[in-house]
């Protein structure tokens, strides 16, 4: 019988899934969708220090697990392992590299005007967003049945690298870059990976920015990491900064 990290037997419902780029067994669990799926994620997240398994909502689309399985089967042979966090470029350096010349970016040219407006409205926006239940925000909860992956990982920020997640590859962002950025935001904001889709990533955040200037700084980082945010989520950098007062951050590279 395949065992969990530490040698324990898997609980009822746990099914062997694939092996990560470290060659360790990952698992899957099917749960009802909606708030029940988020409650299951939280319960599994709370057990991570004991189990060594980080839970990730994969949603109701079986293509997500199928694509990850196919890539892992291929890459585990050709490029096993993931880098150490000490061996990847620091996230602030990556943000600067990805941003290019801010003077030529129309979105960034609007920052001073939008910053003044957000400074006036930040308390109201933060109260509204932080009052929204997380189950109303996380998109991966939609569906009658949700798949949860349980990935052997020291931290949630390792998971996209361990699963060879390809959602941002069109922007030349892969496992090492996700490792660096997600670790940086975890340390700064206590942001934790909650869901992965084909090209979508969702985080839940315990310490979002507290003022407009910090929200704008983070918005610029997120725009550098996922430029498609301006096409898929918001029309301006000020609108993106406003969303970051909430506990739910979403990235979509489609």
Steps between C-alpha positions, in 0.01 A plus 500: 500500500620852418550693823493866595815694596607360834367153416135537600212346308291737285159601640183386319455682171870569439605365160858480369540754223841577346855548620648848535827615346665381821367152428259505797145370494221759469138419577152605396178534693151573361277721717170685455539845346436843646558585864547133588802478270659804661436355844670177388795701364538684831484180703767340280710819510489495880632142494789585266759530781420137596431344159747686279224524235398841369139510368421673171154537351504386137135584437243289321668480157679163462732653238696675775612177666541327163735769365708504817527121495617499139764768557628342819533159337713664231706742708568270795719301263661789311531774767440362849518714812440870565755766595565615853349838584859620553583416138225699327504875428339706779146607419574878508764447230252301291237775529749757369604269215141431394386860526736642238479878460209634712509829311367329190219315680160670478366315805785622722472858376164519681644412842516852657137582419369161610710500818338823617153360439573169671644679802161665551303177464735236645328454836159450340637259237696298756196464726282384211751249361604361837135450590443277199502127588795320339266237353336778294836599352689179417406402145633143524212414736242509220351162412320212665824306562848646544835325479756583765863410434715418803861569413808404706653842556672690775299812413210588274722729295691193375194336345487659148867406453450149638203443266673655195200731467496660155238773542740793451739352246384728220664781702812285554418452869552150636570312818807694622329836452179388673714367783669837550191719467267288714760464775550880501126569528463232765767667712363850439123445509453143624355412159431129452428303185142372505418405138645425157315478169626459146620864492363636827653523847323611819646602835346568839671775697514549876673842497393705196643852450389753759514824301470628145872540437573141606210378285638686198848360552352152511280569196808590297664173610193301403473674164864415431437137596172467308453774237176335385336625821427822313316311228326241717423671831529879517526800266769698688776460755291691756217248467746216548647668809150534647437125473814424700351618830302175497604152613469350152749559217453348157730474198386394154745465211240389242 
